[in-house]
Amino acid sequence: MLLAVVSLVASLISVGVSWAIFPDRPATPVADDVSFDSAKFYETHARANAARGAAQAVLPGQPLVPKPVAGMTQEQTNNAYIVVEVARQMNLPERAMVVAIATALQETYLKNLANPKVPASMKLPHEGTGTNYDSVGIFQQRVSIWGTPEQLMDPAFASAKFYTKLQKVSGWEKMSVTNAAQAVQRSAFASAYAKHTTTAQKIVDELTAND
């Protein structure tokens, strides 16, 4: 009997110590330090604005939106174009574009997804739905961590948020695409980004071919 009581007390102490050391904390939100102005970006990038679905006057000799690349649909190409243009606006190298595109290919195959678990996202323009936690948008960024539904369902803002966190990863420029993407996303499937590297590079090459 005494042995059982001692065992129970020891167990309770162990649980208490474990709770004190490893409390069940919610995920830490990503600081809202993105200085990127997506409204101004769209205002000054007519093709990017058209790519997100805004009506634009067609300029003579210039297509309204980029033609589909690397076997992507028009919607996927539009999103990829915005991801690339945001990198340019932020003066980031091509390597950052490839990391971002590979990430979006893995997360949503470059589709801007709403989430029924985030009702506000369902009221915004979207190209399908996902149900992973409270993740939304082309990068499946969580509303409880990354920003508001309105921000994260905007491909330009979501891209800027991704790039801002990527820039804070020490030595990301020399990392593999997989490791750089994982450093930002913290995915449960860390190696999943690798299979998209070649396609991501092709998409970036085709979207920047006329530079």
C-alpha angles and dihedrals in degrees: 000000000000090000091053092051092049090049092051093049091049090051092051092049090050092052091047093051092047091051092049093050099038107028117181097255126178118244114280111251117240108251112256094237100132108130091184112123105211093184091057090043092058091042091057098036107062095179093049089050089052090046090060089053103265117143112252135178110252113245116222110264094003123100115234094231131013115272115252114280136200093006093303124141120248091259093051091047091049091054092045090050091055091048090053095045092051089054089052091049089052091048093241124156126251089259090068090052091053092049091050095046092047089051093050091047091056097042101044108346086252095303123135101235128196122203127222087214087064102051094187090061091058090062093056127079109280142161101218139327139268130190104204107133107292094323120143142167133031094310096040091236114179117245091216090058114022109036146287123324089248091054098044095044088058106088093209096052092041089052092049090050090051093048093046091057092043090056089057092058107099111238096000091146090067096041124100113262088251095053094044092050092047092050088061102036102035090209125187085228100054097170095049095092094064096077091059098053097094094047091046091053091049092051092050092046092053095044092050097038094109096051 
